[in-house]
Amino acid sequence: MAKIVIIGGSFGGLTAAFELKRLLGNKADVTLLCDVDQFVFVPSLPWISMGWRKPEDITLPLEKILTPKGIKFIHEEATGVDADKSKVITKTQEIPYDYLVIASGPALGFSSVPGLGPEGGYTECIFTLEQAIKTNKSWNKFLEKPGPVVIGAVQGVSCFGPAYEYAFEVDTELRKRKLRHKVPMTFVTSEPYIGHFGIGGLRTSRRMMEDEFADREIKVIANQTVEEFVPDEVRLKDGIKLPFKIAMFAPPMAGVKAVFHLGNPKGFIPVDANYRHKNYKNIFSVGVAIVIAPPEQTPVPTGVPKTGFMTEHMAKDAAKSIAADILGKPSPETEPVGALCIMDMGNKAALMKAYPVLPPRRVAELKVGINYKWAKQAFEKYYLWKIKRGLTQLP
Ligand SMILES: Cc1cc2nc3c(=O)[nH]c(=O)nc-3n(C[C@H](O)[C@H](O)[C@H](O)COP(=O)(O)OP(=O)(O)OC[C@H]3O[C@@H](n4cnc5c(N)ncnc54)[C@H](O)[C@@H]3O)c2cc1C
């Protein structure tokens, strides 16, 4: 029986685990290793930060959903991988594997800008459950005595969506509470223009986002490098200083420590079209952990976002490739990854479709409406229902 070890219990790791078990049944001994014991529906973290969701609404216990499917769960952090000896290393054990799937997501690079981040810095972040809970506490305090808000993405960021979502949600909530007139809002981004999203824009995204920010009276400063954050102020490279009562900035990402040595200079794993490591035939990687080269060089560095939809697509392809290997079949043909994403805008949402993710594209769509907000709310419930039952073969 082939021993498959998966690092990470989120979109990539869970999808790979369920698909491998479904494709291989008793021919595979599948173990999933994760440093946290719950699945977190990350796309709803901005709603946690706004107080629109509670943690129990968007989390599931990993052991309970994996064990019934015959997948072993180990609640431990991988501290390293010995790729030559095919072993995952933790504090208490060495786990040998025939195949390894790295779905460990990102390490968040708060140290890239002085004062960035919630630990030892002055800005909020909504990229993990703990951070989103903390941001909600700061938000409730802010509402008692509102003031200027600065939201954005520093240089080197790839995941821009949450910063946009947070800006629109803050604007919507402040209007609902009739507080908006007390709050000057500024959006600062490393993108060359708003609506670039790290993917070179999507059809009319630039014009649409410029109109949206103008309609909401949120000042935009694009193509910017942040020099530093001090307790109540953002200082930009070109000398602009922006005071804030609350600031939320997306951080740049890198590969996690345990697998950093298997990656490029940022620790992201280089893979082929089947998500197989370029140098290690029995290592696969999916999701945020992999390298995707940017479509263009931007004046201020930016990266390409890797969304949940893209991650699931990659995990399914990686599982098919591993299964083919084990069953002695040739590697399957794969299609380039596409993106389908709904960006929340507080009182409505934007549907974004890109196939392939980077231009030139065969399909590119961007539509805004209240119906997409309802679709996003319904999708959250559907996805949690689906993953709880291990039904990753469903769309
Ligand atoms: C705030 C926010 C909102 C988003 N909204 C959307 C959206 O609306 N739609 C969309 O499609 N995408 C969205 N995304 C992107 C989406 O969340 C990611 O694409 C997705 O989470 C990537 O999945 P992953 O499995 O690659 O990595 P992650 O979700 O980052 O999971 C990595 C897993 O590995 C574990 N891990 C890390 N290191 C180790 C280790 N050393 N040992 C063991 N376990 C480890 C982590 O605990 C985690 O369980 C959003 C992202 C953020 C941050």
The ligand as a Gaussian input file, in Angstrom:
#p B3LYP/6-31G(d) Opt

LIG

0 1
 C       -8.860000      36.777000       4.066000
 C       -8.853000      35.927000       2.848000
 C       -9.991000      35.860000       2.047000
 C      -10.010000      35.048000       0.912000
 N      -11.136000      34.987000       0.138000
 C      -11.183000      34.137000      -0.902000
 C      -12.374000      34.009000      -1.682000
 O      -13.371000      34.695000      -1.439000
 N      -12.392000      33.100000      -2.693000
 C      -11.279000      32.332000      -2.985000
 O      -11.350000      31.516000      -3.908000
 N      -10.141000      32.449000      -2.278000
 C      -10.064000      33.326000      -1.265000
 N       -8.908000      33.446000      -0.533000
 C       -7.780000      32.594000      -0.871000
 C       -7.935000      31.217000      -0.246000
 O       -8.227000      31.346000       1.117000
 C       -6.670000      30.426000      -0.468000
 O       -6.521000      30.231000      -1.839000
 C       -6.703000      29.075000       0.211000
 O       -6.876000      29.198000       1.587000
 C       -5.429000      28.326000      -0.120000
 O       -5.504000      27.045000       0.406000
 P       -4.178000      26.237000       0.774000
 O       -4.656000      24.899000       1.194000
 O       -3.197000      26.353000      -0.319000
 O       -3.513000      27.038000       1.981000
 P       -4.111000      27.539000       3.412000
 O       -5.575000      27.768000       3.345000
 O       -3.230000      28.658000       3.786000
 O       -3.844000      26.304000       4.345000
 C       -2.585000      25.857000       4.726000
 C       -2.757000      24.815000       5.793000
 O       -1.496000      24.256000       6.148000
 C       -1.334000      24.297000       7.564000
 N        0.115000      24.374000       7.817000
 C        0.957000      25.394000       7.521000
 N        2.204000      25.083000       7.876000
 C        2.169000      23.841000       8.387000
 C        3.160000      22.982000       8.937000
 N        4.453000      23.332000       9.002000
 N        2.774000      21.767000       9.392000
 C        1.474000      21.371000       9.335000
 N        0.502000      22.162000       8.842000
 C        0.846000      23.376000       8.358000
 C       -2.144000      25.508000       7.988000
 O       -2.508000      25.489000       9.357000
 C       -3.364000      25.350000       7.072000
 O       -4.263000      24.396000       7.586000
 C       -8.852000      34.290000       0.577000
 C       -7.697000      34.386000       1.363000
 C       -7.704000      35.198000       2.482000
 C       -6.449000      35.271000       3.328000

